[in-house]
Amino acid sequence: MTREVVWEVLDGPFGQRLINDLAPKTGLRPLYWIENGGFRHYSNNKRAIYSPADMKGLRIRTMG
């Protein structure tokens, strides 16, 4: 997926639906989408990641 495709999706009907669904559930209404270092950002010390298949066998930490 390219950056252009992501922007097209977020700026289209799907992105608007996300905004409309988020507002009543959280009380927050996003004003715009922002890219902060990439839409998909993963790092590790084993190998490069270019597709979901490249993540097989990696241990990924997440915030609680």
mmCIF file as Biopython writes it, N, C-alpha, C and O atoms, coordinates in Angstrom:
data_model
#
loop_
_atom_site.group_PDB
_atom_site.id
_atom_site.type_symbol
_atom_site.label_atom_id
_atom_site.label_alt_id
_atom_site.label_comp_id
_atom_site.label_asym_id
_atom_site.label_entity_id
_atom_site.label_seq_id
_atom_site.pdbx_PDB_ins_code
_atom_site.Cartn_x
_atom_site.Cartn_y
_atom_site.Cartn_z
_atom_site.occupancy
_atom_site.B_iso_or_equiv
_atom_site.auth_seq_id
_atom_site.auth_asym_id
_atom_site.pdbx_PDB_model_num
ATOM 1   N N  . MET A ? 1  ? 0.855   -1.168  0.000  1.0 0.0 1  A 1 
ATOM 2   C CA . MET A ? 1  ? 0.000   0.000   0.000  1.0 0.0 1  A 1 
ATOM 3   C C  . MET A ? 1  ? 0.901   1.231   0.000  1.0 0.0 1  A 1 
ATOM 4   O O  . MET A ? 1  ? 1.871   1.300   0.755  1.0 0.0 1  A 1 
ATOM 5   N N  . THR A ? 2  ? 0.581   2.178   -0.835 1.0 0.0 2  A 1 
ATOM 6   C CA . THR A ? 2  ? 1.382   3.387   -0.916 1.0 0.0 2  A 1 
ATOM 7   C C  . THR A ? 2  ? 0.778   4.492   -0.064 1.0 0.0 2  A 1 
ATOM 8   O O  . THR A ? 2  ? -0.385  4.430   0.333  1.0 0.0 2  A 1 
ATOM 9   N N  . ARG A ? 3  ? 1.580   5.488   0.204  1.0 0.0 3  A 1 
ATOM 10  C CA . ARG A ? 3  ? 1.136   6.654   0.972  1.0 0.0 3  A 1 
ATOM 11  C C  . ARG A ? 3  ? -0.041  7.335   0.267  1.0 0.0 3  A 1 
ATOM 12  O O  . ARG A ? 3  ? -0.968  7.813   0.922  1.0 0.0 3  A 1 
ATOM 13  N N  . GLU A ? 4  ? 0.000   7.377   -1.055 1.0 0.0 4  A 1 
ATOM 14  C CA . GLU A ? 4  ? -1.079  8.017   -1.808 1.0 0.0 4  A 1 
ATOM 15  C C  . GLU A ? 4  ? -2.405  7.297   -1.617 1.0 0.0 4  A 1 
ATOM 16  O O  . GLU A ? 4  ? -3.453  7.933   -1.501 1.0 0.0 4  A 1 
ATOM 17  N N  . VAL A ? 5  ? -2.357  5.970   -1.585 1.0 0.0 5  A 1 
ATOM 18  C CA . VAL A ? 5  ? -3.568  5.178   -1.377 1.0 0.0 5  A 1 
ATOM 19  C C  . VAL A ? 5  ? -4.138  5.442   0.019  1.0 0.0 5  A 1 
ATOM 20  O O  . VAL A ? 5  ? -5.349  5.594   0.184  1.0 0.0 5  A 1 
ATOM 21  N N  . VAL A ? 6  ? -3.265  5.494   1.010  1.0 0.0 6  A 1 
ATOM 22  C CA . VAL A ? 6  ? -3.737  5.752   2.375  1.0 0.0 6  A 1 
ATOM 23  C C  . VAL A ? 6  ? -4.426  7.107   2.451  1.0 0.0 6  A 1 
ATOM 24  O O  . VAL A ? 6  ? -5.500  7.230   3.039  1.0 0.0 6  A 1 
ATOM 25  N N  . TRP A ? 7  ? -3.805  8.127   1.854  1.0 0.0 7  A 1 
ATOM 26  C CA . TRP A ? 7  ? -4.433  9.454   1.879  1.0 0.0 7  A 1 
ATOM 27  C C  . TRP A ? 7  ? -5.766  9.455   1.147  1.0 0.0 7  A 1 
ATOM 28  O O  . TRP A ? 7  ? -6.714  10.108  1.585  1.0 0.0 7  A 1 
ATOM 29  N N  . GLU A ? 8  ? -5.846  8.734   0.044  1.0 0.0 8  A 1 
ATOM 30  C CA . GLU A ? 8  ? -7.107  8.668   -0.703 1.0 0.0 8  A 1 
ATOM 31  C C  . GLU A ? 8  ? -8.208  8.036   0.148  1.0 0.0 8  A 1 
ATOM 32  O O  . GLU A ? 8  ? -9.351  8.491   0.129  1.0 0.0 8  A 1 
ATOM 33  N N  . VAL A ? 9  ? -7.862  6.993   0.889  1.0 0.0 9  A 1 
ATOM 34  C CA . VAL A ? 9  ? -8.838  6.318   1.755  1.0 0.0 9  A 1 
ATOM 35  C C  . VAL A ? 9  ? -9.251  7.225   2.910  1.0 0.0 9  A 1 
ATOM 36  O O  . VAL A ? 9  ? -10.441 7.368   3.189  1.0 0.0 9  A 1 
ATOM 37  N N  . LEU A ? 10 ? -8.277  7.839   3.584  1.0 0.0 10 A 1 
ATOM 38  C CA . LEU A ? 10 ? -8.597  8.680   4.733  1.0 0.0 10 A 1 
ATOM 39  C C  . LEU A ? 10 ? -9.333  9.950   4.342  1.0 0.0 10 A 1 
ATOM 40  O O  . LEU A ? 10 ? -10.146 10.453  5.118  1.0 0.0 10 A 1 
ATOM 41  N N  . ASP A ? 11 ? -9.067  10.477  3.155  1.0 0.0 11 A 1 
ATOM 42  C CA . ASP A ? 11 ? -9.747  11.684  2.704  1.0 0.0 11 A 1 
ATOM 43  C C  . ASP A ? 11 ? -11.090 11.391  2.042  1.0 0.0 11 A 1 
ATOM 44  O O  . ASP A ? 11 ? -11.805 12.322  1.670  1.0 0.0 11 A 1 
ATOM 45  N N  . GLY A ? 12 ? -11.442 10.137  1.890  1.0 0.0 12 A 1 
ATOM 46  C CA . GLY A ? 12 ? -12.682 9.760   1.224  1.0 0.0 12 A 1 
ATOM 47  C C  . GLY A ? 12 ? -13.789 9.399   2.201  1.0 0.0 12 A 1 
ATOM 48  O O  . GLY A ? 12 ? -13.726 9.759   3.376  1.0 0.0 12 A 1 
ATOM 49  N N  . PRO A ? 13 ? -14.797 8.692   1.722  1.0 0.0 13 A 1 
ATOM 50  C CA . PRO A ? 13 ? -15.946 8.312   2.547  1.0 0.0 13 A 1 
ATOM 51  C C  . PRO A ? 13 ? -15.562 7.462   3.764  1.0 0.0 13 A 1 
ATOM 52  O O  . PRO A ? 13 ? -16.161 7.608   4.830  1.0 0.0 13 A 1 
ATOM 53  N N  . PHE A ? 14 ? -14.578 6.584   3.616  1.0 0.0 14 A 1 
ATOM 54  C CA . PHE A ? 14 ? -14.185 5.743   4.751  1.0 0.0 14 A 1 
ATOM 55  C C  . PHE A ? 14 ? -13.622 6.596   5.884  1.0 0.0 14 A 1 
ATOM 56  O O  . PHE A ? 14 ? -13.969 6.392   7.047  1.0 0.0 14 A 1 
ATOM 57  N N  . GLY A ? 15 ? -12.757 7.547   5.546  1.0 0.0 15 A 1 
ATOM 58  C CA . GLY A ? 15 ? -12.200 8.436   6.569  1.0 0.0 15 A 1 
ATOM 59  C C  . GLY A ? 15 ? -13.272 9.257   7.242  1.0 0.0 15 A 1 
ATOM 60  O O  . GLY A ? 15 ? -13.227 9.465   8.454  1.0 0.0 15 A 1 
ATOM 61  N N  . GLN A ? 16 ? -14.238 9.726   6.471  1.0 0.0 16 A 1 
ATOM 62  C CA . GLN A ? 16 ? -15.340 10.491  7.053  1.0 0.0 16 A 1 
ATOM 63  C C  . GLN A ? 16 ? -16.164 9.624   7.990  1.0 0.0 16 A 1 
ATOM 64  O O  . GLN A ? 16 ? -16.613 10.087  9.038  1.0 0.0 16 A 1 
ATOM 65  N N  . ARG A ? 17 ? -16.365 8.370   7.615  1.0 0.0 17 A 1 
ATOM 66  C CA . ARG A ? 17 ? -17.100 7.442   8.477  1.0 0.0 17 A 1 
ATOM 67  C C  . ARG A ? 17 ? -16.340 7.203   9.780  1.0 0.0 17 A 1 
ATOM 68  O O  . ARG A ? 17 ? -16.953 7.112   10.843 1.0 0.0 17 A 1 
ATOM 69  N N  . LEU A ? 18 ? -15.014 7.101   9.709  1.0 0.0 18 A 1 
ATOM 70  C CA . LEU A ? 18 ? -14.221 6.952   10.933 1.0 0.0 18 A 1 
ATOM 71  C C  . LEU A ? 18 ? -14.425 8.140   11.868 1.0 0.0 18 A 1 
ATOM 72  O O  . LEU A ? 18 ? -14.624 7.968   13.070 1.0 0.0 18 A 1 
ATOM 73  N N  . ILE A ? 19 ? -14.374 9.342   11.307 1.0 0.0 19 A 1 
ATOM 74  C CA . ILE A ? 19 ? -14.572 10.546  12.113 1.0 0.0 19 A 1 
ATOM 75  C C  . ILE A ? 19 ? -15.959 10.540  12.745 1.0 0.0 19 A 1 
ATOM 76  O O  . ILE A ? 19 ? -16.104 10.812  13.937 1.0 0.0 19 A 1 
ATOM 77  N N  . ASN A ? 20 ? -16.974 10.231  11.948 1.0 0.0 20 A 1 
ATOM 78  C CA . ASN A ? 20 ? -18.351 10.236  12.454 1.0 0.0 20 A 1 
ATOM 79  C C  . ASN A ? 20 ? -18.583 9.169   13.513 1.0 0.0 20 A 1 
ATOM 80  O O  . ASN A ? 20 ? -19.358 9.395   14.442 1.0 0.0 20 A 1 
ATOM 81  N N  . ASP A ? 21 ? -17.935 8.014   13.402 1.0 0.0 21 A 1 
ATOM 82  C CA . ASP A ? 21 ? -18.088 6.946   14.392 1.0 0.0 21 A 1 
ATOM 83  C C  . ASP A ? 21 ? -17.324 7.251   15.669 1.0 0.0 21 A 1 
ATOM 84  O O  . ASP A ? 21 ? -17.758 6.875   16.757 1.0 0.0 21 A 1 
ATOM 85  N N  . LEU A ? 22 ? -16.188 7.931   15.544 1.0 0.0 22 A 1 
ATOM 86  C CA . LEU A ? 22 ? -15.356 8.209   16.703 1.0 0.0 22 A 1 
ATOM 87  C C  . LEU A ? 22 ? -15.977 9.253   17.622 1.0 0.0 22 A 1 
ATOM 88  O O  . LEU A ? 22 ? -15.903 9.133   18.845 1.0 0.0 22 A 1 
ATOM 89  N N  . ALA A ? 23 ? -16.581 10.267  17.038 1.0 0.0 23 A 1 
ATOM 90  C CA . ALA A ? 23 ? -17.098 11.386  17.821 1.0 0.0 23 A 1 
ATOM 91  C C  . ALA A ? 23 ? -18.093 10.976  18.908 1.0 0.0 23 A 1 
ATOM 92  O O  . ALA A ? 23 ? -17.889 11.346  20.064 1.0 0.0 23 A 1 
ATOM 93  N N  . PRO A ? 24 ? -19.158 10.232  18.600 1.0 0.0 24 A 1 
ATOM 94  C CA . PRO A ? 24 ? -20.110 9.900   19.663 1.0 0.0 24 A 1 
ATOM 95  C C  . PRO A ? 24 ? -19.541 8.925   20.694 1.0 0.0 24 A 1 
ATOM 96  O O  . PRO A ? 24 ? -19.969 8.930   21.849 1.0 0.0 24 A 1 
ATOM 97  N N  . LYS A ? 25 ? -18.599 8.105   20.298 1.0 0.0 25 A 1 
ATOM 98  C CA . LYS A ? 25 ? -18.046 7.108   21.224 1.0 0.0 25 A 1 
ATOM 99  C C  . LYS A ? 25 ? -17.044 7.710   22.199 1.0 0.0 25 A 1 
ATOM 100 O O  . LYS A ? 25 ? -16.921 7.243   23.331 1.0 0.0 25 A 1 
ATOM 101 N N  . THR A ? 26 ? -16.318 8.754   21.762 1.0 0.0 26 A 1 
ATOM 102 C CA . THR A ? 26 ? -15.237 9.288   22.596 1.0 0.0 26 A 1 
ATOM 103 C C  . THR A ? 26 ? -15.429 10.742  22.986 1.0 0.0 26 A 1 
ATOM 104 O O  . THR A ? 26 ? -14.764 11.227  23.902 1.0 0.0 26 A 1 
ATOM 105 N N  . GLY A ? 27 ? -16.328 11.447  22.309 1.0 0.0 27 A 1 
ATOM 106 C CA . GLY A ? 27 ? -16.482 12.868  22.544 1.0 0.0 27 A 1 
ATOM 107 C C  . GLY A ? 27 ? -15.430 13.691  21.803 1.0 0.0 27 A 1 
ATOM 108 O O  . GLY A ? 27 ? -15.367 14.911  21.958 1.0 0.0 27 A 1 
ATOM 109 N N  . LEU A ? 28 ? -14.613 13.025  21.005 1.0 0.0 28 A 1 
ATOM 110 C CA . LEU A ? 28 ? -13.570 13.700  20.244 1.0 0.0 28 A 1 
ATOM 111 C C  . LEU A ? 28 ? -13.897 13.662  18.761 1.0 0.0 28 A 1 
ATOM 112 O O  . LEU A ? 28 ? -14.421 12.666  18.261 1.0 0.0 28 A 1 
ATOM 113 N N  . ARG A ? 29 ? -13.592 14.732  18.064 1.0 0.0 29 A 1 
ATOM 114 C CA . ARG A ? 29 ? -13.800 14.775  16.615 1.0 0.0 29 A 1 
ATOM 115 C C  . ARG A ? 29 ? -12.484 15.180  15.964 1.0 0.0 29 A 1 
ATOM 116 O O  . ARG A ? 29 ? -12.048 16.323  16.101 1.0 0.0 29 A 1 
ATOM 117 N N  . PRO A ? 30 ? -11.847 14.242  15.251 1.0 0.0 30 A 1 
ATOM 118 C CA . PRO A ? 30 ? -10.608 14.595  14.553 1.0 0.0 30 A 1 
ATOM 119 C C  . PRO A ? 30 ? -10.870 15.712  13.549 1.0 0.0 30 A 1 
ATOM 120 O O  . PRO A ? 30 ? -11.889 15.713  12.857 1.0 0.0 30 A 1 
ATOM 121 N N  . LEU A ? 31 ? -9.948  16.655  13.479 1.0 0.0 31 A 1 
ATOM 122 C CA . LEU A ? 31 ? -10.078 17.749  12.520 1.0 0.0 31 A 1 
ATOM 123 C C  . LEU A ? 31 ? -9.375  17.424  11.213 1.0 0.0 31 A 1 
ATOM 124 O O  . LEU A ? 31 ? -9.770  17.907  10.152 1.0 0.0 31 A 1 
ATOM 125 N N  . TYR A ? 32 ? -8.332  16.605  11.290 1.0 0.0 32 A 1 
ATOM 126 C CA . TYR A ? 32 ? -7.586  16.228  10.098 1.0 0.0 32 A 1 
ATOM 127 C C  . TYR A ? 32 ? -6.727  15.017  10.426 1.0 0.0 32 A 1 
ATOM 128 O O  . TYR A ? 32 ? -6.516  14.688  11.593 1.0 0.0 32 A 1 
ATOM 129 N N  . TRP A ? 33 ? -6.243  14.371  9.402  1.0 0.0 33 A 1 
ATOM 130 C CA . TRP A ? 33 ? -5.344  13.233  9.555  1.0 0.0 33 A 1 
ATOM 131 C C  . TRP A ? 33 ? -3.917  13.736  9.408  1.0 0.0 33 A 1 
ATOM 132 O O  . TRP A ? 33 ? -3.660  14.667  8.645  1.0 0.0 33 A 1 
ATOM 133 N N  . ILE A ? 34 ? -3.000  13.131  10.124 1.0 0.0 34 A 1 
ATOM 134 C CA . ILE A ? 34 ? -1.598  13.533  10.030 1.0 0.0 34 A 1 
ATOM 135 C C  . ILE A ? 34 ? -0.737  12.285  9.931  1.0 0.0 34 A 1 
ATOM 136 O O  . ILE A ? 34 ? -1.045  11.250  10.521 1.0 0.0 34 A 1 
ATOM 137 N N  . GLU A ? 35 ? 0.318   12.400  9.193  1.0 0.0 35 A 1 
ATOM 138 C CA . GLU A ? 35 ? 1.273   11.303  9.083  1.0 0.0 35 A 1 
ATOM 139 C C  . GLU A ? 35 ? 2.460   11.649  9.960  1.0 0.0 35 A 1 
ATOM 140 O O  . GLU A ? 35 ? 3.083   12.695  9.779  1.0 0.0 35 A 1 
ATOM 141 N N  . ASN A ? 36 ? 2.773   10.795  10.894 1.0 0.0 36 A 1 
ATOM 142 C CA . ASN A ? 36 ? 3.865   11.047  11.819 1.0 0.0 36 A 1 
ATOM 143 C C  . ASN A ? 36 ? 4.917   9.963   11.669 1.0 0.0 36 A 1 
ATOM 144 O O  . ASN A ? 36 ? 4.942   9.008   12.445 1.0 0.0 36 A 1 
ATOM 145 N N  . GLY A ? 37 ? 5.779   10.102  10.682 1.0 0.0 37 A 1 
ATOM 146 C CA . GLY A ? 37 ? 6.836   9.123   10.493 1.0 0.0 37 A 1 
ATOM 147 C C  . GLY A ? 37 ? 6.413   7.906   9.701  1.0 0.0 37 A 1 
ATOM 148 O O  . GLY A ? 37 ? 7.159   6.930   9.630  1.0 0.0 37 A 1 
ATOM 149 N N  . GLY A ? 38 ? 5.253   7.939   9.113  1.0 0.0 38 A 1 
ATOM 150 C CA . GLY A ? 38 ? 4.795   6.806   8.309  1.0 0.0 38 A 1 
ATOM 151 C C  . GLY A ? 38 ? 3.519   6.225   8.865  1.0 0.0 38 A 1 
ATOM 152 O O  . GLY A ? 38 ? 3.287   6.232   10.074 1.0 0.0 38 A 1 
ATOM 153 N N  . PHE A ? 39 ? 2.711   5.731   7.987  1.0 0.0 39 A 1 
ATOM 154 C CA . PHE A ? 39 ? 1.456   5.124   8.411  1.0 0.0 39 A 1 
ATOM 155 C C  . PHE A ? 39 ? 1.697   3.751   9.009  1.0 0.0 39 A 1 
ATOM 156 O O  . PHE A ? 39 ? 0.943   3.303   9.873  1.0 0.0 39 A 1 
ATOM 157 N N  . ARG A ? 40 ? 2.733   3.089   8.555  1.0 0.0 40 A 1 
ATOM 158 C CA . ARG A ? 40 ? 3.098   1.786   9.109  1.0 0.0 40 A 1 
ATOM 159 C C  . ARG A ? 40 ? 4.547   1.903   9.558  1.0 0.0 40 A 1 
ATOM 160 O O  . ARG A ? 40 ? 5.450   2.017   8.729  1.0 0.0 40 A 1 
ATOM 161 N N  . HIS A ? 41 ? 4.767   1.875   10.858 1.0 0.0 41 A 1 
ATOM 162 C CA . HIS A ? 41 ? 6.126   2.036   11.345 1.0 0.0 41 A 1 
ATOM 163 C C  . HIS A ? 41 ? 6.435   0.945   12.366 1.0 0.0 41 A 1 
ATOM 164 O O  . HIS A ? 41 ? 5.890   0.934   13.470 1.0 0.0 41 A 1 
ATOM 165 N N  . TYR A ? 42 ? 7.296   0.052   11.987 1.0 0.0 42 A 1 
ATOM 166 C CA . TYR A ? 42 ? 7.759   -1.005  12.877 1.0 0.0 42 A 1 
ATOM 167 C C  . TYR A ? 42 ? 9.271   -1.039  12.781 1.0 0.0 42 A 1 
ATOM 168 O O  . TYR A ? 42 ? 9.837   -0.806  11.712 1.0 0.0 42 A 1 
ATOM 169 N N  . SER A ? 43 ? 9.919   -1.325  13.885 1.0 0.0 43 A 1 
ATOM 170 C CA . SER A ? 43 ? 11.366  -1.487  13.836 1.0 0.0 43 A 1 
ATOM 171 C C  . SER A ? 43 ? 11.754  -2.692  14.683 1.0 0.0 43 A 1 
ATOM 172 O O  . SER A ? 43 ? 11.047  -3.068  15.618 1.0 0.0 43 A 1 
ATOM 173 N N  . ASN A ? 44 ? 12.871  -3.280  14.343 1.0 0.0 44 A 1 
ATOM 174 C CA . ASN A ? 44 ? 13.394  -4.409  15.095 1.0 0.0 44 A 1 
ATOM 175 C C  . ASN A ? 44 ? 14.879  -4.509  14.795 1.0 0.0 44 A 1 
ATOM 176 O O  . ASN A ? 44 ? 15.399  -3.786  13.945 1.0 0.0 44 A 1 
ATOM 177 N N  . ASN A ? 45 ? 15.554  -5.397  15.488 1.0 0.0 45 A 1 
ATOM 178 C CA . ASN A ? 45 ? 16.989  -5.547  15.268 1.0 0.0 45 A 1 
ATOM 179 C C  . ASN A ? 45 ? 17.323  -6.865  14.566 1.0 0.0 45 A 1 
ATOM 180 O O  . ASN A ? 45 ? 18.462  -7.327  14.614 1.0 0.0 45 A 1 
ATOM 181 N N  . LYS A ? 46 ? 16.326  -7.464  13.917 1.0 0.0 46 A 1 
ATOM 182 C CA . LYS A ? 46 ? 16.530  -8.753  13.245 1.0 0.0 46 A 1 
ATOM 183 C C  . LYS A ? 46 ? 16.602  -8.630  11.728 1.0 0.0 46 A 1 
ATOM 184 O O  . LYS A ? 46 ? 17.524  -9.153  11.101 1.0 0.0 46 A 1 
ATOM 185 N N  . ARG A ? 47 ? 15.621  -7.934  11.135 1.0 0.0 47 A 1 
ATOM 186 C CA . ARG A ? 47 ? 15.570  -7.837  9.670  1.0 0.0 47 A 1 
ATOM 187 C C  . ARG A ? 47 ? 14.607  -6.730  9.247  1.0 0.0 47 A 1 
ATOM 188 O O  . ARG A ? 47 ? 13.789  -6.252  10.034 1.0 0.0 47 A 1 
ATOM 189 N N  . ALA A ? 48 ? 14.731  -6.344  7.987  1.0 0.0 48 A 1 
ATOM 190 C CA . ALA A ? 48 ? 13.841  -5.320  7.446  1.0 0.0 48 A 1 
ATOM 191 C C  . ALA A ? 48 ? 12.434  -5.886  7.284  1.0 0.0 48 A 1 
ATOM 192 O O  . ALA A ? 48 ? 12.256  -7.081  7.050  1.0 0.0 48 A 1 
ATOM 193 N N  . ILE A ? 49 ? 11.447  -5.021  7.411  1.0 0.0 49 A 1 
ATOM 194 C CA . ILE A ? 49 ? 10.047  -5.412  7.260  1.0 0.0 49 A 1 
ATOM 195 C C  . ILE A ? 49 ? 9.476   -4.654  6.070  1.0 0.0 49 A 1 
ATOM 196 O O  . ILE A ? 49 ? 9.424   -3.424  6.065  1.0 0.0 49 A 1 
ATOM 197 N N  . TYR A ? 50 ? 9.051   -5.405  5.065  1.0 0.0 50 A 1 
ATOM 198 C CA . TYR A ? 50 ? 8.443   -4.815  3.877  1.0 0.0 50 A 1 
ATOM 199 C C  . TYR A ? 50 ? 7.000   -5.255  3.685  1.0 0.0 50 A 1 
ATOM 200 O O  . TYR A ? 50 ? 6.250   -4.619  2.944  1.0 0.0 50 A 1 
ATOM 201 N N  . SER A ? 51 ? 6.604   -6.342  4.348  1.0 0.0 51 A 1 
ATOM 202 C CA . SER A ? 51 ? 5.241   -6.848  4.224  1.0 0.0 51 A 1 
ATOM 203 C C  . SER A ? 51 ? 4.881   -7.547  5.527  1.0 0.0 51 A 1 
ATOM 204 O O  . SER A ? 51 ? 5.767   -7.847  6.327  1.0 0.0 51 A 1 
ATOM 205 N N  . PRO A ? 52 ? 3.602   -7.812  5.755  1.0 0.0 52 A 1 
ATOM 206 C CA . PRO A ? 52 ? 3.211   -8.535  6.959  1.0 0.0 52 A 1 
ATOM 207 C C  . PRO A ? 52 ? 3.923   -9.881  7.101  1.0 0.0 52 A 1 
ATOM 208 O O  . PRO A ? 52 ? 4.206   -10.316 8.217  1.0 0.0 52 A 1 
ATOM 209 N N  . ALA A ? 53 ? 4.212   -10.537 5.987  1.0 0.0 53 A 1 
ATOM 210 C CA . ALA A ? 53 ? 4.892   -11.835 6.051  1.0 0.0 53 A 1 
ATOM 211 C C  . ALA A ? 53 ? 6.281   -11.703 6.666  1.0 0.0 53 A 1 
ATOM 212 O O  . ALA A ? 53 ? 6.776   -12.656 7.268  1.0 0.0 53 A 1 
ATOM 213 N N  . ASP A ? 54 ? 6.917   -10.547 6.527  1.0 0.0 54 A 1 
ATOM 214 C CA . ASP A ? 54 ? 8.250   -10.332 7.086  1.0 0.0 54 A 1 
ATOM 215 C C  . ASP A ? 54 ? 8.236   -10.285 8.611  1.0 0.0 54 A 1 
ATOM 216 O O  . ASP A ? 54 ? 9.286   -10.384 9.246  1.0 0.0 54 A 1 
ATOM 217 N N  . MET A ? 55 ? 7.051   -10.134 9.197  1.0 0.0 55 A 1 
ATOM 218 C CA . MET A ? 55 ? 6.952   -10.050 10.654 1.0 0.0 55 A 1 
ATOM 219 C C  . MET A ? 55 ? 6.826   -11.422 11.311 1.0 0.0 55 A 1 
ATOM 220 O O  . MET A ? 55 ? 6.853   -11.535 12.537 1.0 0.0 55 A 1 
ATOM 221 N N  . LYS A ? 56 ? 6.691   -12.449 10.503 1.0 0.0 56 A 1 
ATOM 222 C CA . LYS A ? 56 ? 6.524   -13.791 11.048 1.0 0.0 56 A 1 
ATOM 223 C C  . LYS A ? 56 ? 7.714   -14.162 11.933 1.0 0.0 56 A 1 
ATOM 224 O O  . LYS A ? 56 ? 8.869   -14.072 11.518 1.0 0.0 56 A 1 
ATOM 225 N N  . GLY A ? 57 ? 7.408   -14.575 13.148 1.0 0.0 57 A 1 
ATOM 226 C CA . GLY A ? 57 ? 8.438   -14.997 14.089 1.0 0.0 57 A 1 
ATOM 227 C C  . GLY A ? 57 ? 9.038   -13.877 14.930 1.0 0.0 57 A 1 
ATOM 228 O O  . GLY A ? 57 ? 9.797   -14.147 15.861 1.0 0.0 57 A 1 
ATOM 229 N N  . LEU A ? 58 ? 8.710   -12.617 14.618 1.0 0.0 58 A 1 
ATOM 230 C CA . LEU A ? 58 ? 9.244   -11.514 15.395 1.0 0.0 58 A 1 
ATOM 231 C C  . LEU A ? 58 ? 8.396   -11.306 16.643 1.0 0.0 58 A 1 
ATOM 232 O O  . LEU A ? 58 ? 7.185   -11.528 16.628 1.0 0.0 58 A 1 
ATOM 233 N N  . ARG A ? 59 ? 9.033   -10.886 17.703 1.0 0.0 59 A 1 
ATOM 234 C CA . ARG A ? 59 ? 8.303   -10.532 18.909 1.0 0.0 59 A 1 
ATOM 235 C C  . ARG A ? 59 ? 8.099   -9.026  18.903 1.0 0.0 59 A 1 
ATOM 236 O O  . ARG A ? 59 ? 9.063   -8.263  18.837 1.0 0.0 59 A 1 
ATOM 237 N N  . ILE A ? 60 ? 6.862   -8.605  18.971 1.0 0.0 60 A 1 
ATOM 238 C CA . ILE A ? 60 ? 6.511   -7.183  18.903 1.0 0.0 60 A 1 
ATOM 239 C C  . ILE A ? 60 ? 5.969   -6.748  20.261 1.0 0.0 60 A 1 
ATOM 240 O O  . ILE A ? 60 ? 5.031   -7.352  20.781 1.0 0.0 60 A 1 
ATOM 241 N N  . ARG A ? 61 ? 6.552   -5.712  20.829 1.0 0.0 61 A 1 
ATOM 242 C CA . ARG A ? 61 ? 6.066   -5.170  22.094 1.0 0.0 61 A 1 
ATOM 243 C C  . ARG A ? 61 ? 5.037   -4.072  21.811 1.0 0.0 61 A 1 
ATOM 244 O O  . ARG A ? 61 ? 5.148   -3.341  20.827 1.0 0.0 61 A 1 
ATOM 245 N N  . THR A ? 62 ? 4.065   -3.974  22.664 1.0 0.0 62 A 1 
ATOM 246 C CA . THR A ? 62 ? 3.079   -2.905  22.554 1.0 0.0 62 A 1 
ATOM 247 C C  . THR A ? 62 ? 2.889   -2.258  23.913 1.0 0.0 62 A 1 
ATOM 248 O O  . THR A ? 62 ? 3.169   -2.864  24.947 1.0 0.0 62 A 1 
ATOM 249 N N  . MET A ? 63 ? 2.423   -1.051  23.903 1.0 0.0 63 A 1 
ATOM 250 C CA . MET A ? 63 ? 2.121   -0.355  25.161 1.0 0.0 63 A 1 
ATOM 251 C C  . MET A ? 63 ? 0.859   -0.952  25.761 1.0 0.0 63 A 1 
ATOM 252 O O  . MET A ? 63 ? -0.073  -1.317  25.045 1.0 0.0 63 A 1 
ATOM 253 N N  . GLY A ? 64 ? 0.844   -1.044  27.052 1.0 0.0 64 A 1 
ATOM 254 C CA . GLY A ? 64 ? -0.317  -1.585  27.763 1.0 0.0 64 A 1 
ATOM 255 C C  . GLY A ? 64 ? -1.484  -0.657  27.772 1.0 0.0 64 A 1 
ATOM 256 O O  . GLY A ? 64 ? -2.529  -0.985  28.335 1.0 0.0 64 A 1 
#
